[in-house]
Amino acid sequence: MRRTVNILWTGGLDSTFRVAELSRLDVIVQPYYIIDPDRPSSGKEMEAIHNITETIRKDPATVCELKDLILVERDQITPDAAITAAYQVLREKYSLGSQYDWLARFAHSHQLILEIGLEKSPTGKAFNTLDGECTLIEENKDGVWELLVDQSQSSKEANIIFGQLRFPKVLWDTDKVAEVKKMREMGLEKIVKMTWFCHRPVMGMTCGHCNPCRDALNEGMEWRVSKTGYALGALRRYTYDPVCTLLHHLHLKK
């Protein structure tokens, strides 16, 4: 019986790289996407996942069975007071993102072991939470290398939030430039340009100003950011965000 890998797929480079890597293994890949009503980029992300899925399925080198994407409404995830309380403790200590509350609740309510893409980044809030609260151990099943929380060596809150989550080891050992290189080597270079990462798209283009866009500009991936979108994003911020505009002018006067 083939192993099923349940994976959170955002349409971004990291999770897409992981799906591409898994596509070369004899496993079943079941992707999930959680629809966040507060995320303006959801439509672009789901479109990216659809296009990439079709491309991977048609690739003659694909070995895995890539299942249809399962969509989950964030606001429909079952509440769990114990999980939310544990999340609040970690949030106070590490400013952990709110997605880890509903990801933990989703995995728990569906009894899923869920893999999420997470880089080993000293500036990452989730990474710093894991580093401060957990000991991670490696696991290899059917060629699927993952990191998981060692429950005997981790805090109670970390076990509650991260206990059913898994982290691809490959993302711990690489960066986005290397991911692109590896996908080229797999013959999947075209899916790199299908990925989506911008949180605040402008007329269907990357804005150049949100955190993921800034990360792309700082990580040698500036070609992923649309120059037109960048200009329109700057105009939007100047026009509709007077606070940012004021700070911008104060900075120029220094």
ChimeraX commands (.cxc) that place a marker at each C-alpha (Angstrom):
marker #1 position 0.00,0.00,0.00 radius 0.5
marker #1 position 1.42,3.36,-1.04 radius 0.5
marker #1 position 1.92,6.03,1.54 radius 0.5
marker #1 position -0.30,9.11,1.41 radius 0.5
marker #1 position 1.40,12.45,2.01 radius 0.5
marker #1 position -1.09,15.12,3.10 radius 0.5
marker #1 position 0.39,18.48,2.19 radius 0.5
marker #1 position -0.63,22.09,2.61 radius 0.5
marker #1 position -0.18,23.62,-0.86 radius 0.5
marker #1 position -0.23,27.41,-1.11 radius 0.5
marker #1 position 0.82,27.74,-4.74 radius 0.5
marker #1 position 4.10,29.32,-3.63 radius 0.5
marker #1 position 7.60,28.18,-4.52 radius 0.5
marker #1 position 8.37,26.16,-1.37 radius 0.5
marker #1 position 5.22,24.03,-1.32 radius 0.5
marker #1 position 5.29,23.67,-5.11 radius 0.5
marker #1 position 8.89,22.50,-4.98 radius 0.5
marker #1 position 7.89,19.92,-2.40 radius 0.5
marker #1 position 5.02,18.66,-4.58 radius 0.5
marker #1 position 7.44,18.46,-7.51 radius 0.5
marker #1 position 9.89,16.45,-5.42 radius 0.5
marker #1 position 7.14,14.10,-4.21 radius 0.5
marker #1 position 5.96,13.64,-7.80 radius 0.5
marker #1 position 9.10,11.58,-8.41 radius 0.5
marker #1 position 8.24,9.14,-5.60 radius 0.5
marker #1 position 5.79,6.23,-5.59 radius 0.5
marker #1 position 3.39,7.86,-3.14 radius 0.5
marker #1 position -0.09,9.39,-3.10 radius 0.5
marker #1 position -0.01,13.16,-2.71 radius 0.5
marker #1 position -3.16,14.70,-1.23 radius 0.5
marker #1 position -2.94,18.51,-1.32 radius 0.5
marker #1 position -5.04,20.85,0.81 radius 0.5
marker #1 position -5.66,24.56,0.46 radius 0.5
marker #1 position -7.23,26.58,3.26 radius 0.5
marker #1 position -9.26,29.52,2.00 radius 0.5
marker #1 position -8.55,32.59,4.11 radius 0.5
marker #1 position -11.23,35.25,3.45 radius 0.5
marker #1 position -8.76,37.94,4.54 radius 0.5
marker #1 position -6.22,36.97,1.89 radius 0.5
marker #1 position -6.61,38.94,-1.38 radius 0.5
marker #1 position -4.32,36.50,-3.20 radius 0.5
marker #1 position -6.44,33.36,-2.68 radius 0.5
marker #1 position -7.79,33.35,-6.25 radius 0.5
marker #1 position -4.33,33.65,-7.77 radius 0.5
marker #1 position -2.98,30.91,-5.51 radius 0.5
marker #1 position -5.74,28.45,-6.40 radius 0.5
marker #1 position -5.30,29.25,-10.08 radius 0.5
marker #1 position -1.57,28.55,-9.77 radius 0.5
marker #1 position -2.21,25.22,-8.03 radius 0.5
marker #1 position -4.67,24.16,-10.75 radius 0.5
marker #1 position -2.23,24.95,-13.57 radius 0.5
marker #1 position 0.73,23.33,-11.82 radius 0.5
marker #1 position -1.31,20.22,-11.02 radius 0.5
marker #1 position -2.18,19.72,-14.69 radius 0.5
marker #1 position 1.44,20.21,-15.72 radius 0.5
marker #1 position 2.78,17.70,-13.19 radius 0.5
marker #1 position 0.13,15.13,-14.08 radius 0.5
marker #1 position 1.06,15.36,-17.76 radius 0.5
marker #1 position 4.79,15.12,-17.10 radius 0.5
marker #1 position 6.00,11.66,-18.21 radius 0.5
marker #1 position 8.46,11.57,-15.30 radius 0.5
marker #1 position 5.68,11.81,-12.71 radius 0.5
marker #1 position 5.42,8.68,-10.57 radius 0.5
marker #1 position 3.11,9.77,-7.76 radius 0.5
marker #1 position -0.66,9.89,-7.79 radius 0.5
marker #1 position -1.47,13.57,-7.40 radius 0.5
marker #1 position -5.00,13.81,-6.02 radius 0.5
marker #1 position -7.42,16.68,-6.59 radius 0.5
marker #1 position -6.98,19.67,-4.31 radius 0.5
marker #1 position -9.21,19.69,-1.23 radius 0.5
marker #1 position -10.47,23.17,-0.36 radius 0.5
marker #1 position -11.16,24.05,3.27 radius 0.5
marker #1 position -12.84,27.22,4.52 radius 0.5
marker #1 position -10.76,28.67,7.33 radius 0.5
marker #1 position -13.80,29.90,9.21 radius 0.5
marker #1 position -15.36,26.42,9.09 radius 0.5
marker #1 position -12.47,24.75,10.93 radius 0.5
marker #1 position -13.68,23.29,14.23 radius 0.5
marker #1 position -12.89,25.45,17.28 radius 0.5
marker #1 position -10.69,23.90,19.96 radius 0.5
marker #1 position -10.12,25.88,23.14 radius 0.5
marker #1 position -7.08,23.86,24.23 radius 0.5
marker #1 position -5.30,24.35,20.91 radius 0.5
marker #1 position -6.09,28.06,20.79 radius 0.5
marker #1 position -4.86,28.50,24.37 radius 0.5
marker #1 position -1.58,26.76,23.50 radius 0.5
marker #1 position -1.24,28.94,20.43 radius 0.5
marker #1 position -1.76,32.10,22.51 radius 0.5
marker #1 position 1.12,31.09,24.78 radius 0.5
marker #1 position 3.46,30.67,21.80 radius 0.5
marker #1 position 2.19,33.82,20.15 radius 0.5
marker #1 position 3.04,35.87,23.23 radius 0.5
marker #1 position 6.57,34.46,23.28 radius 0.5
marker #1 position 7.42,34.33,19.57 radius 0.5
marker #1 position 4.73,36.33,17.69 radius 0.5
marker #1 position 3.75,33.07,16.00 radius 0.5
marker #1 position 1.40,33.61,13.05 radius 0.5
marker #1 position -2.31,32.96,13.52 radius 0.5
marker #1 position -2.30,30.31,10.80 radius 0.5
marker #1 position -0.71,27.88,13.24 radius 0.5
marker #1 position -3.80,28.03,15.42 radius 0.5
marker #1 position -6.15,27.00,12.61 radius 0.5
marker #1 position -3.66,24.62,11.00 radius 0.5
marker #1 position -3.35,22.73,14.29 radius 0.5
marker #1 position -7.12,22.72,14.75 radius 0.5
marker #1 position -7.65,21.52,11.19 radius 0.5
marker #1 position -5.15,18.68,11.50 radius 0.5
marker #1 position -6.58,17.65,14.88 radius 0.5
marker #1 position -10.24,17.76,13.86 radius 0.5
marker #1 position -9.56,15.65,10.74 radius 0.5
marker #1 position -6.99,13.39,12.43 radius 0.5
marker #1 position -4.45,14.28,9.77 radius 0.5
marker #1 position -0.69,14.23,9.72 radius 0.5
marker #1 position -0.20,17.37,7.64 radius 0.5
marker #1 position 3.01,18.43,5.95 radius 0.5
marker #1 position 3.67,22.16,5.66 radius 0.5
marker #1 position 6.47,23.96,3.87 radius 0.5
marker #1 position 8.75,25.77,6.31 radius 0.5
marker #1 position 12.23,27.07,5.65 radius 0.5
marker #1 position 15.08,27.07,8.13 radius 0.5
marker #1 position 15.21,30.84,8.49 radius 0.5
marker #1 position 16.59,32.67,11.55 radius 0.5
marker #1 position 14.11,35.49,10.86 radius 0.5
marker #1 position 11.10,33.18,10.62 radius 0.5
marker #1 position 8.68,33.31,13.56 radius 0.5
marker #1 position 7.63,29.68,13.16 radius 0.5
marker #1 position 11.25,28.56,12.89 radius 0.5
marker #1 position 12.16,30.50,16.04 radius 0.5
marker #1 position 9.20,28.94,17.85 radius 0.5
marker #1 position 10.34,25.46,16.89 radius 0.5
marker #1 position 13.93,26.29,17.76 radius 0.5
marker #1 position 12.95,27.59,21.18 radius 0.5
marker #1 position 10.33,25.02,22.14 radius 0.5
marker #1 position 11.11,21.79,20.30 radius 0.5
marker #1 position 13.58,19.11,19.45 radius 0.5
marker #1 position 13.03,17.89,15.91 radius 0.5
marker #1 position 13.80,14.40,14.70 radius 0.5
marker #1 position 14.15,13.04,11.18 radius 0.5
marker #1 position 11.88,10.37,9.74 radius 0.5
marker #1 position 12.16,8.55,6.42 radius 0.5
marker #1 position 9.22,6.52,5.17 radius 0.5
marker #1 position 9.15,5.33,1.56 radius 0.5
marker #1 position 11.78,7.91,0.65 radius 0.5
marker #1 position 9.77,10.77,2.18 radius 0.5
marker #1 position 12.16,12.64,4.48 radius 0.5
marker #1 position 10.36,14.75,7.08 radius 0.5
marker #1 position 11.08,16.48,10.36 radius 0.5
marker #1 position 8.70,16.05,13.27 radius 0.5
marker #1 position 8.48,17.15,16.88 radius 0.5
marker #1 position 10.07,14.87,19.46 radius 0.5
marker #1 position 7.23,14.99,21.96 radius 0.5
marker #1 position 9.40,13.90,24.88 radius 0.5
marker #1 position 11.82,16.79,24.27 radius 0.5
marker #1 position 9.38,19.59,23.46 radius 0.5
marker #1 position 7.11,21.88,25.43 radius 0.5
marker #1 position 3.47,21.06,26.06 radius 0.5
marker #1 position 2.30,23.95,23.88 radius 0.5
marker #1 position 4.61,22.99,21.02 radius 0.5
marker #1 position 3.32,19.41,21.10 radius 0.5
marker #1 position -0.26,20.68,20.89 radius 0.5
marker #1 position 0.41,23.06,17.98 radius 0.5
marker #1 position 3.03,21.12,16.00 radius 0.5
marker #1 position 2.39,17.53,17.04 radius 0.5
marker #1 position 0.45,16.59,13.89 radius 0.5
marker #1 position 2.50,18.74,11.53 radius 0.5
marker #1 position 5.50,17.61,9.50 radius 0.5
marker #1 position 8.21,19.67,7.83 radius 0.5
marker #1 position 9.97,18.58,4.61 radius 0.5
marker #1 position 13.63,18.03,5.43 radius 0.5
marker #1 position 14.63,19.24,1.97 radius 0.5
marker #1 position 13.37,22.75,2.80 radius 0.5
marker #1 position 15.56,22.74,5.92 radius 0.5
marker #1 position 18.63,22.17,3.75 radius 0.5
marker #1 position 18.12,24.49,0.78 radius 0.5
marker #1 position 17.00,27.94,-0.35 radius 0.5
marker #1 position 14.72,29.24,-3.10 radius 0.5
marker #1 position 17.50,29.69,-5.66 radius 0.5
marker #1 position 18.50,26.05,-5.15 radius 0.5
marker #1 position 14.84,24.99,-5.40 radius 0.5
marker #1 position 14.55,26.62,-8.82 radius 0.5
marker #1 position 17.76,24.94,-9.94 radius 0.5
marker #1 position 16.52,21.52,-8.83 radius 0.5
marker #1 position 13.18,21.98,-10.59 radius 0.5
marker #1 position 15.06,22.85,-13.77 radius 0.5
marker #1 position 17.04,19.64,-13.37 radius 0.5
marker #1 position 13.75,17.75,-13.02 radius 0.5
marker #1 position 12.52,19.30,-16.26 radius 0.5
marker #1 position 9.90,21.31,-14.39 radius 0.5
marker #1 position 11.27,24.80,-14.91 radius 0.5
marker #1 position 7.99,25.98,-16.43 radius 0.5
marker #1 position 6.07,25.45,-13.20 radius 0.5
marker #1 position 8.35,27.89,-11.39 radius 0.5
marker #1 position 6.77,30.75,-13.33 radius 0.5
marker #1 position 3.31,29.42,-12.52 radius 0.5
marker #1 position 3.81,29.74,-8.76 radius 0.5
marker #1 position 2.24,32.62,-6.86 radius 0.5
marker #1 position 3.51,34.33,-3.73 radius 0.5
marker #1 position 2.31,37.96,-3.63 radius 0.5
marker #1 position -0.23,38.67,-0.87 radius 0.5
marker #1 position -1.62,41.87,-2.40 radius 0.5
marker #1 position -1.80,41.49,-6.19 radius 0.5
marker #1 position -2.38,44.58,-8.33 radius 0.5
marker #1 position -4.44,43.98,-11.49 radius 0.5
marker #1 position -3.31,40.38,-11.46 radius 0.5
marker #1 position 0.37,41.25,-11.00 radius 0.5
marker #1 position 2.76,40.97,-8.07 radius 0.5
marker #1 position 2.81,44.20,-6.05 radius 0.5
marker #1 position 6.51,44.28,-5.09 radius 0.5
marker #1 position 5.71,45.67,-1.63 radius 0.5
marker #1 position 4.18,42.89,0.48 radius 0.5
marker #1 position 6.48,40.74,2.61 radius 0.5
marker #1 position 6.74,37.81,0.15 radius 0.5
marker #1 position 7.55,40.23,-2.69 radius 0.5
marker #1 position 10.22,41.89,-0.57 radius 0.5
marker #1 position 11.63,38.47,0.27 radius 0.5
marker #1 position 11.81,37.64,-3.45 radius 0.5
marker #1 position 13.67,40.91,-4.11 radius 0.5
marker #1 position 16.11,40.17,-1.29 radius 0.5
marker #1 position 16.71,36.51,-2.14 radius 0.5
marker #1 position 17.97,36.82,-5.70 radius 0.5
marker #1 position 14.51,36.16,-7.15 radius 0.5
marker #1 position 13.70,39.67,-8.35 radius 0.5
marker #1 position 12.65,38.30,-11.75 radius 0.5
marker #1 position 9.52,36.96,-10.06 radius 0.5
marker #1 position 8.31,40.48,-9.23 radius 0.5
marker #1 position 6.50,42.37,-11.99 radius 0.5
marker #1 position 7.95,45.85,-12.61 radius 0.5
marker #1 position 4.53,47.13,-13.66 radius 0.5
marker #1 position 2.92,45.61,-10.59 radius 0.5
marker #1 position 5.64,47.14,-8.43 radius 0.5
marker #1 position 4.92,50.60,-9.85 radius 0.5
marker #1 position 1.16,50.22,-9.46 radius 0.5
marker #1 position 1.64,48.86,-5.95 radius 0.5
marker #1 position 3.67,51.94,-5.05 radius 0.5
marker #1 position 0.93,54.16,-6.45 radius 0.5
marker #1 position -1.72,52.26,-4.50 radius 0.5
marker #1 position 0.22,52.62,-1.26 radius 0.5
marker #1 position 0.84,56.31,-1.88 radius 0.5
marker #1 position -2.81,56.96,-2.67 radius 0.5
marker #1 position -4.57,54.77,-0.13 radius 0.5
marker #1 position -2.18,54.44,2.77 radius 0.5
marker #1 position -1.40,57.90,4.19 radius 0.5
marker #1 position 0.45,56.41,7.13 radius 0.5
marker #1 position 2.93,54.64,4.85 radius 0.5
marker #1 position 3.23,57.79,2.78 radius 0.5
marker #1 position 4.02,59.91,5.83 radius 0.5
marker #1 position 6.64,57.43,7.05 radius 0.5
marker #1 position 8.14,57.34,3.56 radius 0.5
marker #1 position 8.54,61.13,3.49 radius 0.5
marker #1 position 10.00,61.20,7.02 radius 0.5
marker #1 position 12.53,58.59,5.97 radius 0.5
marker #1 position 13.57,60.64,2.92 radius 0.5
marker #1 position 14.13,63.71,5.10 radius 0.5
marker #1 position 16.59,61.91,7.38 radius 0.5
marker link #1:1,2 radius 0.2
marker link #1:2,3 radius 0.2
marker link #1:3,4 radius 0.2
marker link #1:4,5 radius 0.2
marker link #1:5,6 radius 0.2
marker link #1:6,7 radius 0.2
marker link #1:7,8 radius 0.2
marker link #1:8,9 radius 0.2
marker link #1:9,10 radius 0.2
marker link #1:10,11 radius 0.2
marker link #1:11,12 radius 0.2
marker link #1:12,13 radius 0.2
marker link #1:13,14 radius 0.2
marker link #1:14,15 radius 0.2
marker link #1:15,16 radius 0.2
marker link #1:16,17 radius 0.2
marker link #1:17,18 radius 0.2
marker link #1:18,19 radius 0.2
marker link #1:19,20 radius 0.2
marker link #1:20,21 radius 0.2
marker link #1:21,22 radius 0.2
marker link #1:22,23 radius 0.2
marker link #1:23,24 radius 0.2
marker link #1:24,25 radius 0.2
marker link #1:25,26 radius 0.2
marker link #1:26,27 radius 0.2
marker link #1:27,28 radius 0.2
marker link #1:28,29 radius 0.2
marker link #1:29,30 radius 0.2
marker link #1:30,31 radius 0.2
marker link #1:31,32 radius 0.2
marker link #1:32,33 radius 0.2
marker link #1:33,34 radius 0.2
marker link #1:34,35 radius 0.2
marker link #1:35,36 radius 0.2
marker link #1:36,37 radius 0.2
marker link #1:37,38 radius 0.2
marker link #1:38,39 radius 0.2
marker link #1:39,40 radius 0.2
marker link #1:40,41 radius 0.2
marker link #1:41,42 radius 0.2
marker link #1:42,43 radius 0.2
marker link #1:43,44 radius 0.2
marker link #1:44,45 radius 0.2
marker link #1:45,46 radius 0.2
marker link #1:46,47 radius 0.2
marker link #1:47,48 radius 0.2
marker link #1:48,49 radius 0.2
marker link #1:49,50 radius 0.2
marker link #1:50,51 radius 0.2
marker link #1:51,52 radius 0.2
marker link #1:52,53 radius 0.2
marker link #1:53,54 radius 0.2
marker link #1:54,55 radius 0.2
marker link #1:55,56 radius 0.2
marker link #1:56,57 radius 0.2
marker link #1:57,58 radius 0.2
marker link #1:58,59 radius 0.2
marker link #1:59,60 radius 0.2
marker link #1:60,61 radius 0.2
marker link #1:61,62 radius 0.2
marker link #1:62,63 radius 0.2
marker link #1:63,64 radius 0.2
marker link #1:64,65 radius 0.2
marker link #1:65,66 radius 0.2
marker link #1:66,67 radius 0.2
marker link #1:67,68 radius 0.2
marker link #1:68,69 radius 0.2
marker link #1:69,70 radius 0.2
marker link #1:70,71 radius 0.2
marker link #1:71,72 radius 0.2
marker link #1:72,73 radius 0.2
marker link #1:73,74 radius 0.2
marker link #1:74,75 radius 0.2
marker link #1:75,76 radius 0.2
marker link #1:76,77 radius 0.2
marker link #1:77,78 radius 0.2
marker link #1:78,79 radius 0.2
marker link #1:79,80 radius 0.2
marker link #1:80,81 radius 0.2
marker link #1:81,82 radius 0.2
marker link #1:82,83 radius 0.2
marker link #1:83,84 radius 0.2
marker link #1:84,85 radius 0.2
marker link #1:85,86 radius 0.2
marker link #1:86,87 radius 0.2
marker link #1:87,88 radius 0.2
marker link #1:88,89 radius 0.2
marker link #1:89,90 radius 0.2
marker link #1:90,91 radius 0.2
marker link #1:91,92 radius 0.2
marker link #1:92,93 radius 0.2
marker link #1:93,94 radius 0.2
marker link #1:94,95 radius 0.2
marker link #1:95,96 radius 0.2
marker link #1:96,97 radius 0.2
marker link #1:97,98 radius 0.2
marker link #1:98,99 radius 0.2
marker link #1:99,100 radius 0.2
marker link #1:100,101 radius 0.2
marker link #1:101,102 radius 0.2
marker link #1:102,103 radius 0.2
marker link #1:103,104 radius 0.2
marker link #1:104,105 radius 0.2
marker link #1:105,106 radius 0.2
marker link #1:106,107 radius 0.2
marker link #1:107,108 radius 0.2
marker link #1:108,109 radius 0.2
marker link #1:109,110 radius 0.2
marker link #1:110,111 radius 0.2
marker link #1:111,112 radius 0.2
marker link #1:112,113 radius 0.2
marker link #1:113,114 radius 0.2
marker link #1:114,115 radius 0.2
marker link #1:115,116 radius 0.2
marker link #1:116,117 radius 0.2
marker link #1:117,118 radius 0.2
marker link #1:118,119 radius 0.2
marker link #1:119,120 radius 0.2
marker link #1:120,121 radius 0.2
marker link #1:121,122 radius 0.2
marker link #1:122,123 radius 0.2
marker link #1:123,124 radius 0.2
marker link #1:124,125 radius 0.2
marker link #1:125,126 radius 0.2
marker link #1:126,127 radius 0.2
marker link #1:127,128 radius 0.2
marker link #1:128,129 radius 0.2
marker link #1:129,130 radius 0.2
marker link #1:130,131 radius 0.2
marker link #1:131,132 radius 0.2
marker link #1:132,133 radius 0.2
marker link #1:133,134 radius 0.2
marker link #1:134,135 radius 0.2
marker link #1:135,136 radius 0.2
marker link #1:136,137 radius 0.2
marker link #1:137,138 radius 0.2
marker link #1:138,139 radius 0.2
marker link #1:139,140 radius 0.2
marker link #1:140,141 radius 0.2
marker link #1:141,142 radius 0.2
marker link #1:142,143 radius 0.2
marker link #1:143,144 radius 0.2
marker link #1:144,145 radius 0.2
marker link #1:145,146 radius 0.2
marker link #1:146,147 radius 0.2
marker link #1:147,148 radius 0.2
marker link #1:148,149 radius 0.2
marker link #1:149,150 radius 0.2
marker link #1:150,151 radius 0.2
marker link #1:151,152 radius 0.2
marker link #1:152,153 radius 0.2
marker link #1:153,154 radius 0.2
marker link #1:154,155 radius 0.2
marker link #1:155,156 radius 0.2
marker link #1:156,157 radius 0.2
marker link #1:157,158 radius 0.2
marker link #1:158,159 radius 0.2
marker link #1:159,160 radius 0.2
marker link #1:160,161 radius 0.2
marker link #1:161,162 radius 0.2
marker link #1:162,163 radius 0.2
marker link #1:163,164 radius 0.2
marker link #1:164,165 radius 0.2
marker link #1:165,166 radius 0.2
marker link #1:166,167 radius 0.2
marker link #1:167,168 radius 0.2
marker link #1:168,169 radius 0.2
marker link #1:169,170 radius 0.2
marker link #1:170,171 radius 0.2
marker link #1:171,172 radius 0.2
marker link #1:172,173 radius 0.2
marker link #1:173,174 radius 0.2
marker link #1:174,175 radius 0.2
marker link #1:175,176 radius 0.2
marker link #1:176,177 radius 0.2
marker link #1:177,178 radius 0.2
marker link #1:178,179 radius 0.2
marker link #1:179,180 radius 0.2
marker link #1:180,181 radius 0.2
marker link #1:181,182 radius 0.2
marker link #1:182,183 radius 0.2
marker link #1:183,184 radius 0.2
marker link #1:184,185 radius 0.2
marker link #1:185,186 radius 0.2
marker link #1:186,187 radius 0.2
marker link #1:187,188 radius 0.2
marker link #1:188,189 radius 0.2
marker link #1:189,190 radius 0.2
marker link #1:190,191 radius 0.2
marker link #1:191,192 radius 0.2
marker link #1:192,193 radius 0.2
marker link #1:193,194 radius 0.2
marker link #1:194,195 radius 0.2
marker link #1:195,196 radius 0.2
marker link #1:196,197 radius 0.2
marker link #1:197,198 radius 0.2
marker link #1:198,199 radius 0.2
marker link #1:199,200 radius 0.2
marker link #1:200,201 radius 0.2
marker link #1:201,202 radius 0.2
marker link #1:202,203 radius 0.2
marker link #1:203,204 radius 0.2
marker link #1:204,205 radius 0.2
marker link #1:205,206 radius 0.2
marker link #1:206,207 radius 0.2
marker link #1:207,208 radius 0.2
marker link #1:208,209 radius 0.2
marker link #1:209,210 radius 0.2
marker link #1:210,211 radius 0.2
marker link #1:211,212 radius 0.2
marker link #1:212,213 radius 0.2
marker link #1:213,214 radius 0.2
marker link #1:214,215 radius 0.2
marker link #1:215,216 radius 0.2
marker link #1:216,217 radius 0.2
marker link #1:217,218 radius 0.2
marker link #1:218,219 radius 0.2
marker link #1:219,220 radius 0.2
marker link #1:220,221 radius 0.2
marker link #1:221,222 radius 0.2
marker link #1:222,223 radius 0.2
marker link #1:223,224 radius 0.2
marker link #1:224,225 radius 0.2
marker link #1:225,226 radius 0.2
marker link #1:226,227 radius 0.2
marker link #1:227,228 radius 0.2
marker link #1:228,229 radius 0.2
marker link #1:229,230 radius 0.2
marker link #1:230,231 radius 0.2
marker link #1:231,232 radius 0.2
marker link #1:232,233 radius 0.2
marker link #1:233,234 radius 0.2
marker link #1:234,235 radius 0.2
marker link #1:235,236 radius 0.2
marker link #1:236,237 radius 0.2
marker link #1:237,238 radius 0.2
marker link #1:238,239 radius 0.2
marker link #1:239,240 radius 0.2
marker link #1:240,241 radius 0.2
marker link #1:241,242 radius 0.2
marker link #1:242,243 radius 0.2
marker link #1:243,244 radius 0.2
marker link #1:244,245 radius 0.2
marker link #1:245,246 radius 0.2
marker link #1:246,247 radius 0.2
marker link #1:247,248 radius 0.2
marker link #1:248,249 radius 0.2
marker link #1:249,250 radius 0.2
marker link #1:250,251 radius 0.2
marker link #1:251,252 radius 0.2
marker link #1:252,253 radius 0.2
marker link #1:253,254 radius 0.2
view
